[in-house]
Amino acid sequence: MVENKLGTKLRSVASHGDFVNRNLKIINNEITKDDALRERLGIEVEAYDKILMDSFDAYISDRPYPMFWYPANPIEFINNCNIICIMTHPRNWGRSVVSNIKQNLTRVLEEISW
């Protein structure tokens, strides 16, 4: 559906952590290390591939309150960097208490049933 809206084939993925990964002690992007699988699925790059990460002067991720940014506020990098990657998570910025509680409860129930 996203590809249809964009009018182009998506060729990138971003691996995300899950309670199962943590329980099995498997890193998020383990599955995307399989070159044959990536080729079969048309995946050219994963968000944490070294070649992509090395193309930025700075990589900044948002964090929940009270930290907000890691390793520092993006403003601190603007004058010293040409290419900055800023990763954000809508959950960190949304204030929908009900939605966040539902997501947290779902995660707890999934982990308990695991």
C-alpha positions in Angstrom: 0.0 0.0 0.0 2.8 2.5 0.9 4.6 1.5 -2.3 1.5 2.2 -4.4 1.0 5.6 -2.8 4.7 6.5 -3.4 4.8 5.1 -6.9 8.1 3.3 -6.1 9.4 0.2 -4.6 10.7 0.5 -1.0 14.2 -0.8 -0.8 15.1 -0.1 2.8 14.0 -1.5 6.2 14.5 -0.5 9.8 14.8 -3.3 12.3 13.1 -2.6 15.6 13.6 -4.3 19.0 11.0 -6.6 20.5 10.8 -8.4 23.8 11.4 -11.6 22.0 14.8 -10.3 20.7 15.8 -9.3 24.2 14.7 -12.7 25.7 16.6 -14.6 23.0 19.5 -12.2 23.2 19.4 -11.5 19.4 20.1 -8.0 18.1 17.3 -6.2 16.2 18.9 -6.5 12.7 20.1 -10.1 12.9 17.7 -11.2 10.1 18.9 -8.5 7.8 22.5 -9.9 8.0 21.4 -12.6 5.5 22.5 -11.3 2.1 20.5 -13.9 0.2 17.3 -12.9 2.1 17.9 -9.3 1.4 18.5 -9.9 -2.3 15.3 -12.0 -2.5 13.3 -9.3 -0.8 14.9 -6.4 -2.7 16.3 -4.8 0.5 19.2 -2.6 -0.4 19.9 -1.1 2.9 18.9 -1.5 6.6 18.7 1.6 8.8 21.7 0.5 10.9 24.0 -0.7 8.0 27.5 0.5 8.5 27.7 2.0 5.0 24.6 4.2 5.8 25.6 5.1 9.4 29.1 6.1 8.2 27.5 8.6 5.7 26.3 10.9 8.5 28.4 13.4 10.4 26.1 13.0 13.3 23.4 10.5 14.3 20.9 11.7 16.9 17.9 9.8 18.3 15.1 11.1 20.4 14.5 9.7 23.9 11.6 9.8 26.3 11.5 12.6 28.9 13.6 13.8 30.6 16.5 13.2 28.2 14.8 14.0 24.9 17.9 13.6 22.7 20.9 11.3 22.5 23.8 11.9 22.4 22.8 15.6 22.5 20.3 18.2 21.3 20.5 18.5 17.5 21.1 22.3 17.8 24.5 21.5 19.2 25.5 19.8 15.9 24.2 22.3 13.4 27.3 24.4 13.0 29.7 21.5 13.0 28.1 18.9 10.8 27.1 18.8 7.1 24.9 15.7 7.2 22.8 15.0 10.3 20.5 12.0 10.7 17.8 12.6 13.3 15.7 9.5 14.2 12.4 10.2 16.0 9.7 8.0 17.5 6.2 9.3 17.5 5.5 7.6 20.8 8.2 9.8 22.5 6.4 13.0 21.4 2.8 12.0 21.6 0.9 12.8 24.7 -1.9 10.3 24.3 -1.8 8.7 27.7 -4.5 6.2 26.8 -2.7 5.0 23.7 0.7 4.8 25.5 -0.9 2.8 28.4 -2.5 0.4 25.9 0.8 -0.1 24.1 2.6 -0.7 27.4 0.0 -3.2 28.6 0.1 -5.0 25.3 3.9 -5.4 25.6 3.6 -6.6 29.2 1.0 -9.2 28.2 3.0 -10.4 25.2 6.0 -10.8 27.4 4.1 -12.7 30.1 2.6 -15.1 27.5 6.0 -15.7 26.0 
